[in-house]
């Protein structure tokens, strides 16, 4: 497989955590930027849309108790 | 104690043989492909169900 020889010069105990760490850090950075620079992602994480939907569909008063 | 550097199949500085390096690389590539496929599917769902890029 092409580039497989990289593991002859880069120790896997260094290269693999470095690779996975780079993926984790960069993906976290992108999603954090979305969280801080958009209006809809914080609302989504906050559950605001769900609460609004529940508030608009919930009955204004509790239904009367069933007769005994 | 045998000297590990005496093995002619091992390559330094890592001390892996070329077949070992290729096997490790195959697994890394396969893991990357599976991760990528799951991430692509997740981004498709995010595109459909969120205001992202709309």
Backbone of each chain as nested JSON, in Angstrom:
{
  "chains": [
    {"id": "A", "residues": [
      {"number": 1, "name": "UNK", "atoms": {"N": [0.855, -1.2, 0.0], "CA": [0.0, 0.0, 0.0], "C": [0.887, 1.246, 0.0]}},
      {"number": 2, "name": "UNK", "atoms": {"N": [0.495, 2.219, -0.764], "CA": [1.315, 3.418, -0.909], "C": [1.46, 4.14, 0.436]}},
      {"number": 3, "name": "UNK", "atoms": {"N": [2.636, 4.623, 0.696], "CA": [2.998, 5.363, 1.916], "C": [3.066, 4.488, 3.168]}},
      {"number": 4, "name": "UNK", "atoms": {"N": [2.907, 3.179, 3.034], "CA": [2.97, 2.304, 4.2], "C": [4.321, 2.318, 4.892]}},
      {"number": 5, "name": "UNK", "atoms": {"N": [5.337, 2.673, 4.128], "CA": [6.695, 2.657, 4.698], "C": [6.921, 3.776, 5.7]}},
      {"number": 6, "name": "UNK", "atoms": {"N": [5.94, 4.679, 5.828], "CA": [6.121, 5.765, 6.797], "C": [6.353, 5.222, 8.205]}},
      {"number": 7, "name": "UNK", "atoms": {"N": [5.756, 4.025, 8.483], "CA": [5.858, 3.462, 9.835], "C": [7.214, 2.816, 10.089]}},
      {"number": 8, "name": "UNK", "atoms": {"N": [8.091, 2.853, 9.071], "CA": [9.468, 2.413, 9.287], "C": [10.302, 3.547, 9.877]}},
      {"number": 9, "name": "UNK", "atoms": {"N": [9.849, 4.774, 9.69], "CA": [10.616, 5.916, 10.202], "C": [9.873, 6.691, 11.291]}},
      {"number": 10, "name": "UNK", "atoms": {"N": [8.522, 6.54, 11.336], "CA": [7.74, 7.178, 12.401], "C": [7.255, 6.079, 13.331]}},
      {"number": 11, "name": "UNK", "atoms": {"N": [7.589, 6.19, 14.601], "CA": [7.146, 5.179, 15.553], "C": [5.626, 5.178, 15.634]}},
      {"number": 12, "name": "UNK", "atoms": {"N": [4.967, 4.017, 15.51], "CA": [3.5, 3.992, 15.622], "C": [2.999, 4.529, 16.96]}},
      {"number": 13, "name": "UNK", "atoms": {"N": [3.77, 4.338, 18.023], "CA": [3.345, 4.831, 19.337], "C": [3.338, 6.347, 19.387]}},
      {"number": 14, "name": "UNK", "atoms": {"N": [4.013, 6.988, 18.456], "CA": [3.997, 8.448, 18.356], "C": [3.037, 8.89, 17.252]}},
      {"number": 15, "name": "UNK", "atoms": {"N": [3.153, 8.265, 16.099], "CA": [2.398, 8.705, 14.921], "C": [0.902, 8.48, 15.024]}},
      {"number": 16, "name": "UNK", "atoms": {"N": [0.494, 7.324, 15.58], "CA": [-0.943, 7.038, 15.647], "C": [-1.659, 7.987, 16.61]}},
      {"number": 17, "name": "UNK", "atoms": {"N": [-1.17, 8.165, 17.858], "CA": [-1.822, 9.163, 18.725], "C": [-1.783, 10.572, 18.146]}},
      {"number": 18, "name": "UNK", "atoms": {"N": [-0.694, 10.9, 17.445], "CA": [-0.589, 12.221, 16.821], "C": [-1.666, 12.396, 15.751]}},
      {"number": 19, "name": "UNK", "atoms": {"N": [-1.851, 11.362, 14.939], "CA": [-2.873, 11.399, 13.889], "C": [-4.274, 11.528, 14.491]}},
      {"number": 20, "name": "UNK", "atoms": {"N": [-4.571, 10.63, 15.463], "CA": [-5.911, 10.66, 16.068], "C": [-6.134, 11.957, 16.834]}},
      {"number": 21, "name": "UNK", "atoms": {"N": [-5.08, 12.445, 17.504], "CA": [-5.199, 13.698, 18.244], "C": [-5.452, 14.875, 17.313]}},
      {"number": 22, "name": "UNK", "atoms": {"N": [-4.771, 14.888, 16.171], "CA": [-4.974, 15.977, 15.205], "C": [-6.405, 15.974, 14.684]}},
      {"number": 23, "name": "UNK", "atoms": {"N": [-6.933, 14.777, 14.414], "CA": [-8.32, 14.679, 13.942], "C": [-9.275, 15.175, 15.028]}},
      {"number": 24, "name": "UNK", "atoms": {"N": [-9.037, 14.748, 16.268], "CA": [-9.926, 15.132, 17.367], "C": [-9.887, 16.638, 17.603]}},
      {"number": 25, "name": "UNK", "atoms": {"N": [-8.69, 17.202, 17.667], "CA": [-8.552, 18.635, 17.955], "C": [-9.153, 19.473, 16.832]}},
      {"number": 26, "name": "UNK", "atoms": {"N": [-8.852, 19.122, 15.577], "CA": [-9.35, 19.937, 14.466], "C": [-10.861, 19.832, 14.342]}},
      {"number": 27, "name": "UNK", "atoms": {"N": [-11.417, 18.633, 14.533], "CA": [-12.877, 18.517, 14.416], "C": [-13.557, 19.242, 15.584]}},
      {"number": 28, "name": "UNK", "atoms": {"N": [-12.964, 19.169, 16.778], "CA": [-13.529, 19.909, 17.908], "C": [-13.495, 21.407, 17.629]}},
      {"number": 29, "name": "UNK", "atoms": {"N": [-12.378, 21.881, 17.067], "CA": [-12.245, 23.321, 16.784], "C": [-13.313, 23.78, 15.797]}},
      {"number": 30, "name": "UNK", "atoms": {"N": [-13.549, 22.991, 14.762], "CA": [-14.556, 23.362, 13.763], "C": [-15.947, 23.413, 14.404]}},
      {"number": 31, "name": "UNK", "atoms": {"N": [-16.277, 22.405, 15.206], "CA": [-17.613, 22.377, 15.803], "C": [-17.767, 23.445, 16.887]}},
      {"number": 32, "name": "UNK", "atoms": {"N": [-16.666, 23.76, 17.592], "CA": [-16.731, 24.834, 18.583], "C": [-16.942, 26.182, 17.897]}},
      {"number": 33, "name": "UNK", "atoms": {"N": [-16.277, 26.352, 16.744], "CA": [-16.461, 27.598, 15.98], "C": [-17.918, 27.709, 15.515]}},
      {"number": 34, "name": "UNK", "atoms": {"N": [-18.492, 26.615, 15.092], "CA": [-19.914, 26.632, 14.703], "C": [-20.793, 27.01, 15.895]}},
      {"number": 35, "name": "UNK", "atoms": {"N": [-20.433, 26.451, 17.059], "CA": [-21.225, 26.723, 18.265], "C": [-21.185, 28.198, 18.638]}},
      {"number": 36, "name": "UNK", "atoms": {"N": [-20.008, 28.82, 18.468], "CA": [-19.855, 30.21, 18.906], "C": [-20.185, 31.222, 17.812]}},
      {"number": 37, "name": "UNK", "atoms": {"N": [-20.318, 30.806, 16.564], "CA": [-20.537, 31.746, 15.465], "C": [-21.864, 31.564, 14.739]}},
      {"number": 38, "name": "UNK", "atoms": {"N": [-22.69, 30.672, 15.199], "CA": [-24.016, 30.536, 14.587], "C": [-25.07, 30.739, 15.674]}},
      {"number": 39, "name": "UNK", "atoms": {"N": [-26.287, 30.995, 15.253], "CA": [-27.375, 31.158, 16.221], "C": [-28.129, 29.855, 16.421]}},
      {"number": 40, "name": "UNK", "atoms": {"N": [-28.112, 29.011, 15.403], "CA": [-28.97, 27.831, 15.456], "C": [-28.363, 26.652, 16.21]}},
      {"number": 41, "name": "UNK", "atoms": {"N": [-27.006, 26.572, 16.225], "CA": [-26.405, 25.429, 16.929], "C": [-26.526, 25.551, 18.452]}},
      {"number": 42, "name": "UNK", "atoms": {"N": [-26.27, 26.742, 19.038], "CA": [-26.521, 26.858, 20.484], "C": [-27.979, 26.561, 20.854]}},
      {"number": 43, "name": "UNK", "atoms": {"N": [-28.906, 27.029, 20.006], "CA": [-30.326, 26.744, 20.279], "C": [-30.59, 25.245, 20.254]}},
      {"number": 44, "name": "UNK", "atoms": {"N": [-29.962, 24.585, 19.275], "CA": [-30.157, 23.135, 19.153], "C": [-29.618, 22.418, 20.387]}},
      {"number": 45, "name": "UNK", "atoms": {"N": [-28.393, 22.794, 20.83], "CA": [-27.803, 22.151, 22.005], "C": [-28.592, 22.489, 23.271]}},
      {"number": 46, "name": "UNK", "atoms": {"N": [-29.198, 23.687, 23.273], "CA": [-29.959, 24.122, 24.447], "C": [-31.331, 23.461, 24.501]}},
      {"number": 47, "name": "UNK", "atoms": {"N": [-31.761, 22.911, 23.39], "CA": [-33.086, 22.301, 23.35], "C": [-34.181, 23.331, 23.215]}},
      {"number": 48, "name": "UNK", "atoms": {"N": [-33.854, 24.554, 22.815], "CA": [-34.84, 25.627, 22.754], "C": [-35.963, 25.31, 21.774]}},
      {"number": 49, "name": "UNK", "atoms": {"N": [-35.625, 24.73, 20.627], "CA": [-36.641, 24.42, 19.625], "C": [-37.65, 23.436, 20.188]}},
      {"number": 50, "name": "UNK", "atoms": {"N": [-37.175, 22.458, 20.922], "CA": [-38.071, 21.475, 21.517], "C": [-38.99, 22.109, 22.552]}},
      {"number": 51, "name": "UNK", "atoms": {"N": [-38.431, 23.019, 23.341], "CA": [-39.251, 23.676, 24.366], "C": [-40.306, 24.563, 23.729]}},
      {"number": 52, "name": "UNK", "atoms": {"N": [-39.944, 25.295, 22.675], "CA": [-40.907, 26.157, 21.988], "C": [-42.025, 25.308, 21.396]}},
      {"number": 53, "name": "UNK", "atoms": {"N": [-41.646, 24.215, 20.767], "CA": [-42.648, 23.342, 20.16], "C": [-43.592, 22.797, 21.223]}},
      {"number": 54, "name": "UNK", "atoms": {"N": [-43.051, 22.432, 22.382], "CA": [-43.901, 21.904, 23.442], "C": [-44.817, 22.996, 23.985]}},
      {"number": 55, "name": "UNK", "atoms": {"N": [-44.273, 24.218, 24.116], "CA": [-45.067, 25.308, 24.683], "C": [-46.23, 25.664, 23.765]}},
      {"number": 56, "name": "UNK", "atoms": {"N": [-46.038, 25.573, 22.459], "CA": [-47.106, 25.945, 21.537], "C": [-48.152, 24.851, 21.398]}},
      {"number": 57, "name": "UNK", "atoms": {"N": [-47.767, 23.623, 21.664], "CA": [-48.729, 22.532, 21.496], "C": [-49.369, 22.098, 22.815]}},
      {"number": 58, "name": "UNK", "atoms": {"N": [-48.772, 22.509, 23.945], "CA": [-49.311, 22.076, 25.231], "C": [-50.63, 22.814, 25.518]}},
      {"number": 59, "name": "UNK", "atoms": {"N": [-51.59, 22.169, 26.151], "CA": [-52.849, 22.847, 26.479], "C": [-52.63, 23.959, 27.498]}},
      {"number": 60, "name": "UNK", "atoms": {"N": [-53.455, 25.032, 27.373], "CA": [-53.288, 26.182, 28.253], "C": [-53.652, 25.812, 29.694]}},
      {"number": 61, "name": "UNK", "atoms": {"N": [-54.664, 25.004, 29.856], "CA": [-55.053, 24.587, 31.208], "C": [-55.099, 23.067, 31.251]}},
      {"number": 62, "name": "UNK", "atoms": {"N": [-54.967, 22.563, 32.446], "CA": [-54.985, 21.113, 32.589], "C": [-56.387, 20.588, 32.301]}},
      {"number": 63, "name": "UNK", "atoms": {"N": [-56.51, 19.447, 31.666], "CA": [-57.845, 18.896, 31.412], "C": [-58.522, 18.54, 32.733]}},
      {"number": 64, "name": "UNK", "atoms": {"N": [-59.875, 18.633, 32.768], "CA": [-60.579, 18.325, 34.018], "C": [-60.39, 16.869, 34.414]}},
      {"number": 65, "name": "UNK", "atoms": {"N": [-60.438, 16.661, 35.693], "CA": [-60.246, 15.301, 36.195], "C": [-61.418, 14.434, 35.766]}},
      {"number": 66, "name": "UNK", "atoms": {"N": [-61.144, 13.183, 35.519], "CA": [-62.19, 12.252, 35.108], "C": [-63.166, 12.034, 36.251]}},
      {"number": 67, "name": "UNK", "atoms": {"N": [-64.507, 11.943, 35.942], "CA": [-65.48, 11.711, 37.025], "C": [-65.268, 10.357, 37.667]}},
      {"number": 68, "name": "UNK", "atoms": {"N": [-65.563, 10.324, 38.978], "CA": [-65.352, 9.069, 39.711], "C": [-66.564, 8.15, 39.552]}}
    ]},
    {"id": "B", "residues": [
      {"number": 1, "name": "UNK", "atoms": {"N": [21.459, -12.354, 25.538], "CA": [20.661, -11.267, 24.939], "C": [21.037, -11.109, 23.475]}},
      {"number": 2, "name": "UNK", "atoms": {"N": [20.034, -11.267, 22.591], "CA": [20.322, -11.082, 21.17], "C": [20.148, -9.611, 20.819]}},
      {"number": 3, "name": "UNK", "atoms": {"N": [20.929, -9.17, 19.924], "CA": [20.872, -7.769, 19.504], "C": [19.721, -7.578, 18.518]}},
      {"number": 4, "name": "UNK", "atoms": {"N": [18.693, -6.769, 18.869], "CA": [17.557, -6.6, 17.947], "C": [17.945, -5.913, 16.651]}},
      {"number": 5, "name": "UNK", "atoms": {"N": [19.0, -5.14, 16.69], "CA": [19.415, -4.451, 15.46], "C": [20.119, -5.394, 14.485]}},
      {"number": 6, "name": "UNK", "atoms": {"N": [20.392, -6.628, 14.958], "CA": [21.061, -7.571, 14.08], "C": [20.116, -8.19, 13.059]}},
      {"number": 7, "name": "UNK", "atoms": {"N": [18.781, -8.118, 13.311], "CA": [17.793, -8.685, 12.373], "C": [17.798, -7.861, 11.087]}},
      {"number": 8, "name": "UNK", "atoms": {"N": [18.134, -8.471, 9.968], "CA": [18.235, -7.69, 8.724], "C": [16.881, -7.235, 8.179]}},
      {"number": 9, "name": "UNK", "atoms": {"N": [15.782, -7.86, 8.666], "CA": [14.453, -7.473, 8.163], "C": [13.91, -6.231, 8.856]}},
      {"number": 10, "name": "UNK", "atoms": {"N": [14.443, -5.942, 10.034], "CA": [13.935, -4.78, 10.778], "C": [14.56, -3.498, 10.252]}},
      {"number": 11, "name": "UNK", "atoms": {"N": [13.721, -2.463, 10.22], "CA": [14.201, -1.167, 9.733], "C": [14.182, -0.188, 10.897]}},
      {"number": 12, "name": "UNK", "atoms": {"N": [15.238, 0.54, 11.033], "CA": [15.328, 1.502, 12.141], "C": [15.148, 2.906, 11.611]}},
      {"number": 13, "name": "UNK", "atoms": {"N": [14.596, 3.817, 12.375], "CA": [14.538, 3.873, 13.835], "C": [13.361, 3.141, 14.501]}},
      {"number": 14, "name": "UNK", "atoms": {"N": [12.36, 2.679, 13.773], "CA": [11.206, 2.117, 14.476], "C": [11.423, 0.652, 14.844]}},
      {"number": 15, "name": "UNK", "atoms": {"N": [12.232, -0.057, 14.091], "CA": [12.45, -1.466, 14.369], "C": [11.367, -2.369, 13.821]}},
      {"number": 16, "name": "UNK", "atoms": {"N": [10.451, -1.808, 13.001], "CA": [9.426, -2.634, 12.363], "C": [9.977, -3.227, 11.066]}},
      {"number": 17, "name": "UNK", "atoms": {"N": [9.414, -4.377, 10.679], "CA": [9.73, -4.896, 9.355], "C": [8.793, -4.234, 8.353]}},
      {"number": 18, "name": "UNK", "atoms": {"N": [9.128, -4.319, 7.075], "CA": [8.261, -3.676, 6.083], "C": [6.859, -4.301, 6.048]}},
      {"number": 19, "name": "UNK", "atoms": {"N": [6.711, -5.653, 6.122], "CA": [5.349, -6.215, 6.184], "C": [4.555, -5.723, 7.398]}},
      {"number": 20, "name": "UNK", "atoms": {"N": [5.241, -5.559, 8.544], "CA": [4.55, -5.031, 9.737], "C": [4.064, -3.61, 9.496]}},
      {"number": 21, "name": "UNK", "atoms": {"N": [4.924, -2.802, 8.878], "CA": [4.542, -1.417, 8.593], "C": [3.363, -1.367, 7.624]}},
      {"number": 22, "name": "UNK", "atoms": {"N": [3.391, -2.238, 6.624], "CA": [2.299, -2.257, 5.647], "C": [0.99, -2.715, 6.29]}},
      {"number": 23, "name": "UNK", "atoms": {"N": [1.075, -3.712, 7.2], "CA": [-0.131, -4.201, 7.886], "C": [-0.736, -3.096, 8.751]}},
      {"number": 24, "name": "UNK", "atoms": {"N": [0.125, -2.399, 9.493], "CA": [-0.353, -1.284, 10.316], "C": [-1.013, -0.224, 9.439]}},
      {"number": 25, "name": "UNK", "atoms": {"N": [-0.393, 0.063, 8.323], "CA": [-0.917, 1.109, 7.439], "C": [-2.269, 0.715, 6.844]}},
      {"number": 26, "name": "UNK", "atoms": {"N": [-2.405, -0.567, 6.486], "CA": [-3.705, -1.048, 5.974], "C": [-4.802, -0.806, 7.001]}},
      {"number": 27, "name": "UNK", "atoms": {"N": [-4.513, -1.131, 8.276], "CA": [-5.515, -0.948, 9.334], "C": [-5.844, 0.524, 9.538]}},
      {"number": 28, "name": "UNK", "atoms": {"N": [-4.827, 1.378, 9.467], "CA": [-5.068, 2.812, 9.64], "C": [-5.923, 3.345, 8.498]}},
      {"number": 29, "name": "UNK", "atoms": {"N": [-5.62, 2.907, 7.269], "CA": [-6.402, 3.358, 6.114], "C": [-7.845, 2.869, 6.24]}},
      {"number": 30, "name": "UNK", "atoms": {"N": [-8.022, 1.612, 6.652], "CA": [-9.381, 1.071, 6.787], "C": [-10.163, 1.822, 7.872]}},
      {"number": 31, "name": "UNK", "atoms": {"N": [-9.496, 2.096, 8.988], "CA": [-10.149, 2.863, 10.052], "C": [-10.529, 4.25, 9.586]}},
      {"number": 32, "name": "UNK", "atoms": {"N": [-9.643, 4.862, 8.821], "CA": [-9.937, 6.195, 8.281], "C": [-11.142, 6.154, 7.339]}},
      {"number": 33, "name": "UNK", "atoms": {"N": [-11.205, 5.108, 6.525], "CA": [-12.332, 4.989, 5.582], "C": [-13.66, 4.796, 6.326]}},
      {"number": 34, "name": "UNK", "atoms": {"N": [-13.652, 3.949, 7.358], "CA": [-14.887, 3.721, 8.125], "C": [-15.302, 4.997, 8.86]}},
      {"number": 35, "name": "UNK", "atoms": {"N": [-14.321, 5.648, 9.505], "CA": [-14.593, 6.919, 10.191], "C": [-15.138, 7.956, 9.203]}},
      {"number": 36, "name": "UNK", "atoms": {"N": [-14.505, 8.013, 8.031], "CA": [-14.94, 8.979, 7.015], "C": [-16.349, 8.713, 6.531]}},
      {"number": 37, "name": "UNK", "atoms": {"N": [-16.685, 7.444, 6.353], "CA": [-18.028, 7.102, 5.88], "C": [-19.077, 7.494, 6.923]}},
      {"number": 38, "name": "UNK", "atoms": {"N": [-18.796, 7.194, 8.202], "CA": [-19.74, 7.556, 9.27], "C": [-19.854, 9.08, 9.368]}},
      {"number": 39, "name": "UNK", "atoms": {"N": [-18.71, 9.776, 9.263], "CA": [-18.725, 11.24, 9.347], "C": [-19.482, 11.846, 8.171]}},
      {"number": 40, "name": "UNK", "atoms": {"N": [-19.299, 11.275, 6.978], "CA": [-20.015, 11.795, 5.8], "C": [-21.523, 11.617, 5.982]}},
      {"number": 41, "name": "UNK", "atoms": {"N": [-21.932, 10.475, 6.512], "CA": [-23.363, 10.225, 6.761], "C": [-23.897, 11.204, 7.806]}},
      {"number": 42, "name": "UNK", "atoms": {"N": [-23.114, 11.444, 8.864], "CA": [-23.536, 12.389, 9.906], "C": [-23.675, 13.8, 9.338]}},
      {"number": 43, "name": "UNK", "atoms": {"N": [-22.751, 14.175, 8.447], "CA": [-22.836, 15.507, 7.841], "C": [-24.018, 15.614, 6.885]}},
      {"number": 44, "name": "UNK", "atoms": {"N": [-24.342, 14.506, 6.22], "CA": [-25.534, 14.505, 5.355], "C": [-26.793, 14.751, 6.198]}},
      {"number": 45, "name": "UNK", "atoms": {"N": [-26.88, 14.048, 7.338], "CA": [-28.031, 14.253, 8.234], "C": [-28.063, 15.693, 8.751]}},
      {"number": 46, "name": "UNK", "atoms": {"N": [-26.879, 16.233, 9.122], "CA": [-26.823, 17.617, 9.613], "C": [-27.257, 18.592, 8.525]}},
      {"number": 47, "name": "UNK", "atoms": {"N": [-26.856, 18.312, 7.289], "CA": [-27.248, 19.192, 6.174], "C": [-28.757, 19.155, 5.944]}},
      {"number": 48, "name": "UNK", "atoms": {"N": [-29.334, 17.956, 6.063], "CA": [-30.774, 17.823, 5.807], "C": [-31.59, 18.449, 6.938]}},
      {"number": 49, "name": "UNK", "atoms": {"N": [-31.195, 18.175, 8.177], "CA": [-32.064, 18.503, 9.311], "C": [-31.66, 19.745, 10.094]}},
      {"number": 50, "name": "UNK", "atoms": {"N": [-30.613, 20.48, 9.653], "CA": [-30.244, 21.708, 10.363], "C": [-30.138, 22.85, 9.359]}},
      {"number": 51, "name": "UNK", "atoms": {"N": [-30.075, 24.086, 9.818], "CA": [-29.948, 25.223, 8.896], "C": [-28.553, 25.354, 8.286]}},
      {"number": 52, "name": "UNK", "atoms": {"N": [-27.666, 24.439, 8.606], "CA": [-26.285, 24.492, 8.116], "C": [-26.257, 24.578, 6.583]}},
      {"number": 53, "name": "UNK", "atoms": {"N": [-25.616, 25.613, 6.052], "CA": [-25.417, 25.846, 4.614], "C": [-26.701, 26.189, 3.857]}},
      {"number": 54, "name": "UNK", "atoms": {"N": [-27.798, 26.408, 4.578], "CA": [-29.037, 26.774, 3.879], "C": [-29.144, 28.296, 3.77]}}
    ]}
  ]
}
